[in-house]
Amino acid sequence: MRKLCLLVALVCPWASAQVIQVETHSLMRLPNTTSALTLERLEVADYGTLLVPANVTELTIGQLHLGREARIAIVPGQQALQIKVAEGELADGSQITARGAPGTYTKAARPGRDLNLRFNALNAPLLSVDARGGTGAPGYVGLDGANGQAPGCTWGAAGRGADGSNGSDGQPGAAGAQVRLELPRDYPDEQIKVTVEGGAGGAAGAGGKPGAGGKAKGCFVYTADGGKSGRPGADGQPGPAGAAGAVTVQRF
């Protein structure tokens, strides 16, 4: 029985954890075994980061303390995340981030994570939330043109270099998140900073380089002129920016 209890503790160290401390300059990830988590106290020390997985949709915290430049970083996800905090104390430079992921050549950009955030009591010089959309994927670079063939001394002329192919357009940026804040009536509006801009469009793909023409060649019988170089491919267009999200503030 004792061995079984020890095994459970090793496999599920968060099963009974209600107080979480993230050390300075360190990163800790919440478990992804359940969608709802309740913590008596969460303390993220200076420059520390707590990562909230995509499958977590409800996080209830009794006491929250974020140190200087500390972060709660929320992984993008399809479902909104609801965070309820009874008492919050946030130091200078601390932030809650729910930004979307940038696009890649194989994946589209992800939008910011929709967020419902409630503080029953809040002591903070600034409540900063960043829920911007991800940047669009860049366009593909055009292929370079092939070089022309050199002439022979007894036959033909130098070949023309091939044209470079056009670069493709950048992909659209993702949308910013829908953020809802529920705050005490006495918390100042000027101390609220929420960013929900859409992600920037992806960079344009550069056009391919032109192929060089075959080089001129001097022979005993005659001289063959060099071939013309190809034309460079055209650059693509930058992708459009994503749609902006929205912010709602409710007082109680």
N, C-alpha and C positions, 0 to 999 in steps of 0.2 A: 504493500500500500504506500509506503514511504517513497519507493522508487517511482510509482505512478504519479504521486503529487509533484515530485521533482521534475518529471518529464513534462507535466502540464505547465509548470512554471517556466520551463525553458522554451517550450513551443509557443505559449501564449503569455508573454510577460506583461501584456497590457490588460489581461483579463480582469485584474482587481485594481489596477492603477487608477487613482482618482486625482493625484497630484503629479503634475508633470513639470520638470525643470529642464530648460534647454541652456546649456552652458555657453559662455562667451565664445564667439567666433566658431560656433559649431552648428551643425544641421541635424535635426531630428524629424523623422517622418511618423505621422500617426498611423495606426494600423488600418488596413483596408479590409478587415474581416467583417465589418458591420457598417451600416449606413448612418447610424445615430450614435453619438458619443456624448457622455456627460462627465465633466471634470469639476472637481471641487475647486482646484486652483491650477492655473497655467501661468508659468513664469518663464519668459524668454529673456535671457540676459543680453547685455550690450552686444550688438553685432551678431546675435544668434538668429537662426531661422527655424521656424516650425513649418513643415510641409504637410498640407492637407490633401489627401488623395482624391481622385475624381469621384470615387463611389460614395464618399461621405457627403450626405445631404443635410445633416442636422448636427450642430455642435452647440452644446449647452455648457456654459462656463460660469462657475460661481464667482471667482475672483481672477481677473486677468491683469497681468503686469507685463508690459513690454518695455525693455530697456532702450538705451540710446541706439538708434539705427537698427533696432530689432525688427524682424519681419514675421508675419504670418503669410506664407505663400500658398495660394490655392491653385491646385492643378486644374486646367480646363476640363470641363465636363458638360454633358448635355442637360443635366438637371441643375436647377438653382440650389445654392447652398444657403441654409438658414443658420445664422450664428446669434445666439442669445447670451448676453453677458449681464450678470447681476451688478458687478462692480468692476469698472475698468480704470486702470491707471497707465497712461501711455507717455513715455518720455520723448524728448526731442528727437526728431528724425525717424521715429518708428512708423511703420506703415503696414497696411493690409493690402496685399496684391492679389488680384484675380485676373491677371492679364491672359489674353489668348496666346497661343503658340504660333511662331512664324511658320510660313509655308516652306516646303522643300520641293525638290523636283518630283517626288513621289506622293506628297501629301499636301492638301490644301491648307491654307492658314486656318487656325481655330479662333472663334470669337472669344471675347472676354466672358468669364463665368458670371452668370446672373447671381446676384447676392442680395439677401435680406439680412440686415445687420441691426440688432437692437441692443442698446445699452440702457439699463435701468438707472445707472449712475455712472458718470464719466468725468474723470479728471485728466485733462490732456491739453497741452498748449496748441495741438493741432491734431485733428482726426483726418488722416490721409489715407485715401483708398485709390488704388490704381487698377482700373478694370478696362484698359484699352484692348482693342482687337489686335490680333497678330498681323505681322507684316506679310504681304503676299509673296509667293515664291518668285524668284527671278526668272526671266525668260532664258531660253536656251541660246547659247552662242552659235552663230552660223558656222558651217564647215568651211575650211580654207579651200581655195581652188588649187587644183593640181598644176604643177609646172609644165610648160611646153617642152617637147623633145628637142634636143639639139640636132642640127642638120648633119648629114654625112658629107664627105668630100666628093662623092661621085653621084649623089642623088639628093633631091628634095630641098625644101626650105625649112627653117626652124619653125617648130610648132608654137601656136599661141597659148598663153597661159589661160587656164579656166577661171571663170568668175567665182568669187566666194558666194556662198548662199546667205540669204537674209537671216538675221537674228529674229527670234520669236518675241512676242509681247510678254511683259511681266504679268503675273496673275493678280487678281483683285486682293486687296487687304480684307481682313475679316472685321465683322461688326464689333463695336464696343458693347459692354454689358448693360443690362438693366439693373440698377442699384437702388434699393429701398433702404433708407435709414430711419430708425425709430429712436429718437433721442429725447432726453429731458428738456423741458421747456426753457430752462435757464442756461443751456449750453449755447454759446454765441455762434451765430451764423458765420461770422468772419473766421472762425477757427475750424471750418469744415472745408476740406479740399478733396473733391472726388473727380477723377479723370476717366472719362468714358469715350474718348475719341475712337473712331474707327482706325484700323491699322493702315499704315501706308501701303500703297500699291507696290508690287514687286518691280525691281529694276529691269530695264529693257535689256534684252539679249543683244550683244554686239554682233555686227555683221562679220562674216568670214573674210579672211584676208585674200587678196587676189593671188592667183598663181603667176609666177614669173614666166615670161616667154623664153623660148629656147635661145641660148647665147649664140652670138655671131661666131663664125668659124672661118679662119683663113686657110685656104688649101692651095696646093700647087697649081691646080687648074683654074679654080675660081674662088671667090669669096662669098660665103653664104651670110646673108643678113640675119640678125637676131629677130625672134618673133616678138609680137606685142604681148605685154602683160594683160592679164584679165582685169576685170573690174571688181572692186570690193563689194561685199554684200551690204545691204542696208541694215541699219540698226532697227530693232523692234521699238515698240512704244512702251512707256512705263505703264504698269497696271493701275487701275483706278483705286482710290482709297475706299476703305470699308465704311459702312454707315455708322454714324454716331449712336451711342447708346443713350440712356436717359437716367436721370437721378430724381428720386422722390424723397422728400424729407417730411416725416410726420413727427409732431411734438405731442408729449403727454405730460 
